[in-house]
Amino acid sequence: MLSLVIPVYNNRDNLPRLLQELESFAERLSSHLEILFVVDGATDGSLEHLRERLPDWHVPSRLIELSRNFGSFAAITAGLGQASGEYMAVIAADLQEPPELVLEFHRILSAAEADVVLGVRTGRADPWWSRWPSESFWYLYRRFVVTEMPHGGVDVFGCTRQVRDQLLELNEAHSNLIALVLWVGFRRAFVPYVRRPRLEGRSGWTISRKVRYAVDSIFSFTDLPIRALLLLGLVGTAFALTAGLTVFVMWALGRISVLGYTPLMLGITFFGGLTALGFGIVGQYLWLALQNARGRPIFIVKSATTFAGQGRIAERNSS
């Protein structure tokens, strides 16, 4: 069986076309299929629409409702945890990644050619002001943080049950699920594709969410900010000692009658900013350590309902 996990957050406008394309996908798949819709605190009627459509939908599915919005990675983890297939795959509900990718994922996994399959973007139908910052971030991330990350990052992937089980053991708060997929190792395969334009609705991927995602992706997988701060501190200290020694020697030789105001202010400003930066970096690491030390769950499942195609067969509620 293939378990297809789809996180849903304010995707009401996409759902009719999504269900239609998934029906076509199910007909082309050569094995059993279950589709897990994880509604991550949606407020636009996505949950109500799925509750109305899935009981009469002929594709076996499961509707998982989280108690609030926990984020895309938490929703994916919730879906993977309830998946019962031997192989797993993840795609977004906005259909910018073609479902045909999953067919190739399943072929590679079922043929035992790899344990993890990653979809790699070779192009994207996004405006330049959205594409350029993303490409720049992933270039730097690949260069300095996770060197195994493909060019342009990864949005969709597939894996075996064994890899899924290992991912569920990594119960990390504010992390990057894709980087964790790379971290656990196993045999990998890459499938290229072109990201399609969004046809319905508006993306919930706001600037603040992107910044939060970038910060979590960096601080959870590298000590580079600490090492950069240490280097800045060493360079700044060496510069201050050199400048101080120079000023003292010139004063002793009678070349400077009154010490300059400008160098003093520049020194105070530089080290003041460096100190504030250091507190911010150290504070971010402490916050991540605190969040993980608390041991809070990264998601809470409010309800889960299973549909066996043309009817509901089970329902479970939890708080």
ZALUM-456239 format. One record per residue: residue in one letter; x, y, z of N, C-alpha, C, O, CB in turn. Coordinates in steps of 0.02 Angstrom, whole numbers, plus 50000, padded with zeros to 5 digits. Glycine has a CB too. Example, Ala and Ser with C-alpha at 12.3 -4.5 7.8 and 13.67 -1.06 7.14 Angstrom:
<recs>
A506604971650390506154977550390506604983550390507124983450423505654977650452S506424988850354506844994750357506455000250394506705005750402507044997050286
</recs>
This chain:
<recs>
M500424994050000500005000050000500435006250000500975006450031499535000050061L500205011349965500515017949967500085022650008499475023149996500625020749894S500385025950057500035030950097500255037950073500845039550075500175030050173L499775041950051499915048650025499675053750076499075054150090499575049749956V500135057650104499975062550156499935069450125500385071550088500515062450212I499385072950139499265079650111499075084350168498515083850193498715079550056P499515088950188499325093950238498855099050207498965101250150499945097350268V498345101050243497835105650217497785111650265497605110850323497145102250209Y497955117550240497875123650279497585129050234497935131750190498565125950310N496955130650244496615135850204496695134650129496915139050092496885142750223N496515128550108496555126750037495865125250008495805121149962497005120650029R495355128350035494675126850014494575127649938494245123449908494185131350050D494865132749908494775133849836495125128549795494915127249738495045140649817N495645125349822496005120249785495685113349790495815109049747496715119849810L495285112249841495065105449856494665102049800494805096149787494645105549917P494195105249766493835101749712494305099049658494235093249638493325106349681R494775103149636495245100849584495725095649613495915090949578495645106749555L495915096449676496365091649708496035084749710496355079749693496545093949779L495415084349732495065077949736494985074749667495035068749659494385078749769Q494865078949617494785076449549495445073449523495455068049494494545082049501E495995077049535496645074449511496855068249550497185063849523497175079849517L496675067949614496845062049653496455055949630496705050349633496715063349727E495845056949608495455051349579495805048549518495865042449510494745053649562S496035052949474496405050849415497055047349435497245042349404496545056749369F497385050049486498005047049510497885039949536498275035349523498325051449564A497345039049575497185032549604497065027349550497245021449558496575033049650E496765029349495496625024649441497265022349406497295016749381496165027849389R497775026649406498405024849373498885021049418499345017849394498745031049347L498765021349484499215017949530499085010449528498515008249528499135020649601S499615006649527499554999349519499464995649585499394989549584500164996649483S499464999149640499394995749705498854999149746498545004049724500064995849743H498734996649806498244999549851498475006449874499065007849877498124994949912L497985010649889498135017649905497695019849963497105018149966498035022249844E497985023850007497595027550057497855034750056498455035950051497655024350128I497405039550061497585046550061497405049550128496835049050151497235050450003L497885052750160497785055650226497785063250220498305066250205498325053250276F497215066250231497145073550232497225075950304496835073950347496465075950201V497725080050316497845082550384497665089950384498035094150357498595081450406V497105091650415496865098550417497205102050476497075100450534496085098950424D497635106750460498075109950509497785116650532498065121950517498785110850480G497225116450568496935122650593496655127150540496655133250549497445126350632A496405124450485496115128550431495495132150455495105129550495495955124150370T495405138250431494825142450452494395144550393493955148750400495075148650488D494515141650334494155143850274493635138750250493395139350194494655145150218G493465133850291492975128850271493265122650239492895118450214492495131950223S493935121950240494245115950210494015109650246493875104650213495005116550213L493995109850311493795103950350493075102050334492925096150324493865105250425E492625106850332491925105450318491835102550248491435098050238491515111850326H492215105150200492155102650132492375095350128492055091250096492575106850084L492935093650161493175086850160492705082150197492595076450176493875086450190R492415084450252491925080450287491315078850244491005073650251491705083950352E491155083450201490565082550158490725077950099490305073850079490325089250132R491325078450071491495074850010491755067750023491595063149985492005078649972L492165066850074492515060450082492065054450095492235049050072493005061150138P491495055050130491085049050141490855045750076490775039650074490485050750182D490745049550023490525046849960491075046349908490955044649850489955051049932W491685047849928492255047649883492485040449877492515036849927492835052249908H492645038249816492795031149806493515029349822493705023549819492645029249736V493935034249840494625032949857494685032149933494455036549969495105038549831P494975026749958495075025950030495475031850059495995033750031495435019350046S495235034550113495555040650139495475040950215495085037150245495265046950106R495835045550244495775046950315495805054550324496235057850295496335043350356L495365057150365495335064350379495575065450451495255063150498494615067150369I496135068950457496435070150523496375077650537496595081850497497185067850525E496085079250593496005086250613496455087750672496405084450724495265087850630L496895092650666497315094750722496945100050763496505103450737497995097550696S497125100650826496765105050871496865112450855496455116550875496975103650942R497405114050821497545120950799498065120650744498265115250723497785125450858N498285126450721498805126750670499495125550702499725129750741498785133450632F499815119950685500475118350712501025119250660501615118850677500475111250738G500845120350597501345121050546501355115050499501135109650517502025121950576S501615116150439501595110950388501975104650408501735099150398501885113750324F502575105450436502975099650454502645095450508502675089350507503675101750476A502335098850557501985095250609501395091350580501255085750600501745100050664A501035094550532500465091250501500695085050461500375079850463500095096150454I501255085750426501515080050388501715074350436501565068550423502135082150345T502035076150491502225071150540501615067550569501625061550579502635074250597A501085071350582500465068350606500185063350556499965057950574499935073750622G500195065250492499955060650440500385054450433500135048950426499925064250374L501045055350435501495049650430501395044850489501445038850481502235051950428G501255047650547501165043450606500555038950601500535033650631501115047650667Q500035041050563499435037150557499395033350491498905029850478498825041650564A499905033850450499915030350386500035022950398500425021050441500455033250339S499695018750359499755011550367500085008050308500155001950308499075008550378G500295011850258500605008950199501325006850209501645009050257500565013650142E501575002750165502275000850166502705006550138503295007150156502384994350125Y502405010550095502755016350067502355022650081501735022450083502875015449990M502715028250091502405034650107502615039850056503155039550028502585036850179A502175044650045502345050450003501985056550029501455055950061502165049049928V502265062350015501985068650039501955073549981502445074449945502415071650098I501375076749971501315082149923500895087649955500555086550006500985079749856A500925093649925500535099249951499845099349920499725096449867500905105849936A499375102649954498685102749931498565107749875498045107649843498225104349989D499045112249862498945117449812499095115049741499015118849693499365123449828L499325108749734499445105649669499995109049628500015108349567498815105649629Q500435112749661501005115549625501525110149610501945110849566501325121349664E501495104749649501895098849633501435093649602500955091649634502255096049698P501565091549541501105087049506501055080249541501565077449561501335085949434P500435077549548500355070949579500725065449542500875060149571499625069149582E500875066549478501245061449440501925059949472502205054449462501345063849368L502185064649510502815063449545502765057349590503235053349595503015069549585V502185056649622502095051249670502115044449636502345039549665501445052049709L501875044249574501925037949537502645035749529502805029849536501595038749467E503085040449514503795038849507504095037149575504515032749581504175044749474F503885040849627504115039249694503955031949711504385028249734503785043949747H503325030049698503105023249715503475018049674503655012749700502355022549703R503605019449610503965014649568504665013449596504895007749601504005017149495I505015018849615505695018249640505705014549707506135010249718506025025149648L505235016249752505225013149818505035005749814505345001549846504745016849864S504525004249774504294997349770504794992849734504794986849744503614997049734A505214995849691505734992049658506374991449700506874988649678505904995149591A506344994249761506914993949807507534997349779508094995349794507074986749825E507425002549738507995006149710508245011449760508815013749754507795009549645A507825013449807508015018349857507545017849916507005014849911508005025649827D507755020649973507335020950032506995027650040506475028250073507745019350094V507295032750010507025039650012507045042449941507545041849907507425044150062V506485045449920506455048649854506275055949865505785057549899505945044949807L506665060349835506555067549844506395070749777506725069449726507185070949874G505875074949776505715078749716506145084949712506145089049758504975080649715V506505085849658506975091449650506715096049596506595093949539507695088949633R506615102349614506365107249565506905109149515507465111049534506115113549602T506735108649451507185111049398506945117749370507285120849330507235105849342G506365119849392506075126249371505455127549412505165122849441505915126349295R505245133849414504645135549453504295141449420504615146249399504835137149526A503635141049416503235146249385503025151449436502435152549448502605143249351D503525154649467503405159849517503725166349494504195166149454503695157749586P503475172049517503775178449498504485179049526504665175849575503345184249524W504875183349493505585183849511505675186049583506155183849615505935188549465W505235190349610505325192849678505205187349730505405188049788504865198749691S504875182049710504795176249754505325171049740505565167749787504095173149745R505515170249677505995165149658506705166849680507065162549704505975164049582W506915173149671507605175049685507795174249759508315171249773507725182149664P507395176749807507585175549878507605168249896508035166149934507095179149924S507135164249868507135157149884507765153749857508075149849893506515153749855E507935155149796508535152049767509165154249804509625150249813508585153849693S509195160549825509775162949862509835159549929510385157549950509735170549871F509265158849964509285155550029509515148350023509945146150061508595155750062W509225144749974509415137649969510135136849946510455131949964508945134049921Y510395141449907511095141049888511545141749949512005137749959511265146649837L511395146749991511795147750052511695142050101512165139950135511615154450084Y511075139550106510935134050152511325127850132511595124250174510175132650155R511325126550067511695120750042512445121650050512805116850060511515119449969R512665127750044513385129150048513655128850120514215126450131513535136050018F513265131150169513525131950236513185127650289513475126650343513475138950256V512595124950276512225121450330512165114050314512505109950344511525124650339V511725112350267511625105250248511865104450176511515106050129510865103150255T512465101850169512775101450103512415096550057512495096849997513505099550109E512025091850086511685086850045511015089350017510695085949978511575080550086M510805095250038510175097950014510215099249939510695102449916509995104450052P509735096949899509745098149827509675105649812509425109449853509185094249792H509885107649753509805114549731509055116349731508645112649705510105115449660G508895122049759508215124449760507785121549815507195123249819507895122949696G508075117249858507695114449913507225108749891507225106849833507295119749946V506845106149938506395100549926505725102049959505695104250016506695093949953D505185100749924504505101549951504125095049957503675094449998504115106349908V504295090049916503945083749916504445077949920505005078449894503495083049852F504235072549953504675066849959504265060549971503665060849987505195067850016G504595054849963504295048449978504805044250016505405045550011504075044849914C504565039350054505025035250092504705028550109504105027650100505235038850156T505105024050134504855017550157504605018150229504715023150263505405012150151R504275012850251504035012850321504615013150370504555016350422503615006550334Q505175009950354505755010150398506005017250408506155019250465506315005850371V506055021150354506275028050360505765032150398505945036350439506395031050290R505125030850386504595034350423504665033250497504605037950537503905032050399D504785027050517504855025550588505435029350619505385031650676504945018050597Q505985029950583506555033650609506395041150615506605044350663507175032650563L506025043850567505845050950571505395052350630505465057550663505485053050506L504935047750645504485048850702504855048550768504615051250818503935043650701E505435045350770505835045250831506145052150844506325053650901506385039950826L506225056250792506545062750799506005067950814505805071850771506945064650734N505785068150876505235072550896505515079350915505515081350973504845069450956E505755082950864506085089450875505615095250860505275095250809506715090150833A505595100050906505185105950895505565111050853506175111650859504975109050962H505205114750811505495120050770506085117550730506635120350733505715125950815S505975112350692506505109450651506295109750578505785112650560506665102150673N506695106650536506575106250464506515098950445507005095350447507135109850423L505915096750428505795089650414506215087150356506465081550358505055088450400I506295091250304506675089050246507415087950265507725083150244506625094250189A507685092550305508375091650328508435085450371508955082050370508615097850367L507915083850410507925077750450507915071550405508235066550419507335077550498V507535071850350507525066350302508225065050275508435059350267507035067850244L508585070450261509275069650237509735067250293510205063450281509535076250209W509605069550355510035067850411510025060450427510535057550445509825071850472V509435057250421509385050150440509755045650392509875039750408508665048150445G509945048150334510335044150287509905039750243509415042150213510805039850325F510075033350237509755028550193509905030050119510195035250103508995028450205R509715025550075509835026250003509345031349975508745031249991509775019449966R509595035749933509175041149907509135041049831509595038749797509435047849931A508575043549806508485044749735508165051549727507815053949771508045039049701F508285054649669508025061349657507625061349592507845058549541508605066549654V507045064549594506605064849536506505072249518506225075949557505915061349550P506735074349459506665081449440505945082949417505605078649390507155083249384Y505735089149427505075091349404505075098949401505505102249428504515088749451V504575101649366504485108849361503885110749404503335108049395504375111149286R503975115349449503435117349494502905121349455503075126049419503715121549552R502285119349462501735122449424501495128749458501595129649518501165117449416P501165133149421500885139249451500285137549494499945132649483500685144349397R500165141749544499575140949586498975143749549498985149449527499665144449655L498445139749543497865141749504497285144349547496905148649524497625135949464E497225141849609496675144049651496935146349719497445143949743496165138449661G496575151049748496715153249815497365157049822497715158449773496735147349860R497515158749884498125162449900498555158249946498305154649989497965169349933S499205158749937499665154849978499675157450049499665163550061500365155049948G499685152850097499765154650167500495155250188500655156150246499425149550210W500945154750138501655155150151501865162450153502155164950106502055151250097T501725165750209501845172950217502595174250230502985169650241501425175750274I502775180650228503475182450240503695180350310504245177850319503575189950230S503265181550359503435179650428503545172150435503995170050471502895182050476R503125168150401503225160950403503875158850368504215154250391502625157350370K504045162250314504665160750279505265162350323505745158450326504715164650214V505235168050358505785169950402505855164850459506405162750476505685177050430R505285162950489505295158050543505575151350518505965148050553504585157050571Y505375149450458505625143250428506375143550417506725138650431505255141850362A506625149150392507335149850380507735149650445508255146450449507485156450343V507485153050497507825153050561507855146150591508375143850614507485157950610D507285142650591507265135850619507725131150579508065126950609506545133150619S507725131850513508135127550471508875128450485509265123650480507985128850398I509075134550501509785135950513509995133850583510475130050592509935143350503F509625136250634509845135250703509765128050725510085125950773509455139750749S509335124050692509235117150713509765112450683509795106550703508545114850692F510175114850636510625110250602511345112650597511755109350565510365108950533T511505118150628512195120350624512355125050682511925128450709512335123850557D512995125250701513235130150749513605135850714513995139450745513705126750801L513475136550649513805141750609513705148750638514185152550641513555141550538P513095150650660513025157450689513475158550750513755163950758512315158550709I513555153450792513995154150850514725154950828515085159050855513925148050897R514925150950779515615151350754515745157950719516285160850724515765145550707A515235160450682515315167050650515365172550702515755177250694514715168450602L514975171950756515005176850810515685176750843515975181950859514455175650861L515945170750854516615170050884517135173250840517585176750865516785162650895L517085172150774517565175150728517515182750729518025186250730517455172550657L516895185350728516805192650731517095195450796517405200850796516065194350726G516995191850850517265194150914518015194450914518315199150939517025189750970L518335189250885519065189050881519335194650837519815198050854519295182250855V519005195550779519235200950733519135207750765519575212050762518855200550666G518555208750797518415215150829518895216550886519125222150894517705215350854T519045211450925519525212350980520225213950954520565218350981519535206051024A520435210350902521095211750873521125218850845521625222350853521255206650818F520575220950812520565227750785520585232850841520935237850835519935228750742A520215231650895520195236450950520885236950984521105242451001519665234351002L521215231250993521885231351024522385235050980522785238951004522125224251037T522345233750914522805237050868522685244550867523155248550871522725234250797A522045246550862521885253650861522075256950927522335262550927521135254650847G521945253550983522125256351048522875257251056523105262451081521865252051104L523255252251034523985252751038524245258350994524705261951013524315246151019T523955259050935524165264350889524035271250919524465275650917523805263750822V523435272150947523265278650977523725280151036523945285751045522525278651001F523865274951077524305276051135525005278151113525295282751141524335269751178V525275274651063525945276251039525965283251011526435287051025526175271150986M525465285050971525455291750942525385297050996525675302450991524875292350892W524985295551049524915300251105525575300951143525765306551162524365298051153A525935295351153526575295551188527095299551149527535302651179526825288451201L527045299451083527515303151041527315310351033527655314251000527575299850973G526755312251062526525319151058526185320850993526095326750978527095323651068R525995315950955525665317150891524915318650900524605321650856525765311250844I524625316450957523915317450969523835321151035524025318551087523515310650969S523575327051031523475330951093522815329351126522775329251188523515338451077V522285327951087521635326251113521385319951077521375319751015521125332151105L521195314851115520965308751083520325310151043519905314051064520835303251136G520265306850986519705308250941519035305550966519005300250998519845305350873Y518515309350952517845307350972517565301950924517225297350946517375313450973T517705302750859517425298150809517655290950820517235286550820517615300450740P518305289550828518505282550840518185279550902518005273650903519265282150846L518105283650954517795281251015517075279151003516865273851026517825286651070M516695283350968516005281650954515935275650907515495271550916515645287750923L516375275150859516355269350814516495262950852516175257850840516865270250758G516975263250898517125257350938516545255250982516375249350987517735258550981I516235260151015515665258651058515085255751017514765250951038515435264951096T514955258850959514405256450917514525249350892514075245150892514305261150858F515145248050870515305241450843515225236050896514875231050885516015241350816F515535237050954515495231951006514805231551038514605226251061516015233251059G514435237051038513755236751063513315232551018512925228451041513465243751069G513385233650952513005229550904513215222250907512785217850902513085232150835L513865220950914514115214150917513845210550979513685204650976514885214050916T513805214151034513545211151096512805209451088512585204051108513645215951156A512425214051059511715212751049511605206751002511175202551014511355218951020L512005206350949511975200750903512135194250939511795189150928512445201650844G512645194450981512825188451018512275186151064512135180151068513455189651058F511955190751100511405188851144510835185851103510515181051125511155195051183G510705188551044510165185951002510305178950978509855174650980510045190550943I510905177650956511085170950932511075165850988510775160450981511775171150899V511385167551043511385162951100510675161751125510495156151143511835165551156G510275167151127509585166451149509175161951104508745158251129509255173251152Q509305162051039508935157650993509105150351007508655146151007509105159350921Y509735148851018509925141951034509625139751101509405134051108510685141251036L509625144251150509325142551215508585141351208508305136851241509465148151265W508245145251166507535144351156507375137551125506915134051146507255149951113L507765135651074507675129151043507805123551093507445118551095508135128450982A508325124351134508475119251184507905118751235507725113251256509135120951220L507625124451255507065124451303506445121151273506115117151307506895131551324Q506295122751211505705119751179505755112151175505265108651185505615122651109N506355109651160506435102451156506485099251225506285093451233507055100751115A506765102851274506815100151342506125099451374506025094951415507265104551385R505665103851356504985103551384504625097051364504215094451401504575109551361G504795094551305504485088351282503765088951263503405083951263504555083251336R503535094851245502845095651222502755092251154503225092251114502655103151218P502175089451141502065086451075502065091851021501855097551034501395082551073I502305090150962502335095150909501665095950874501585100450832502865093350858F501185091650890500505092450864500025088750911500235084450950500445089650791I499385090450907498865087050945498305085350896498025089650863498595091551004V498135078950892497605076650848496935077350884496835074350937497725069250825K496495081150856495825082050885495365076350865494985073850906495525088750863S495385074450801494965068950778495275065850716495645069050680494245071350764A495105059450706495335055950646494785051250623494535047150661495995051850660T494585052050560494035048050533494285044450470494605047550427493425052650516T494145037950466494365033950410493775032450363493235030750386494685027350434F493895033150298493395031750247493675026350201494235026950177493195038150207A493295021150190493535015650149493285016050077493195010950044493335009050179G493155022050053492885022649986492145020949987491955015250000493255018049936Q491715025849975490985024949977490725023850048490185020950055490795019049932G491075025950099490785025250165491285025850221491875024350212490425018750171R491055028050279491485028650336491505022050374490985018950384491245034450382I492095020050395492145013650431492385014450502492285009950543492615009050394A492705020050518492945020750587493035027950604493185032050561493585016950597E492955029450666493075036250689493385036150757493195032150800492415040350690R493885040450768494225040750832494315048050850494505052050808494895037050829N494175049850911494265056550936494735056450995494705051851036493585059750955S495165061350999495605062051056495725069351069495635073551025496285058351044S495925070851128496045077751147496795079151146497005084751161495745079351216
</recs>
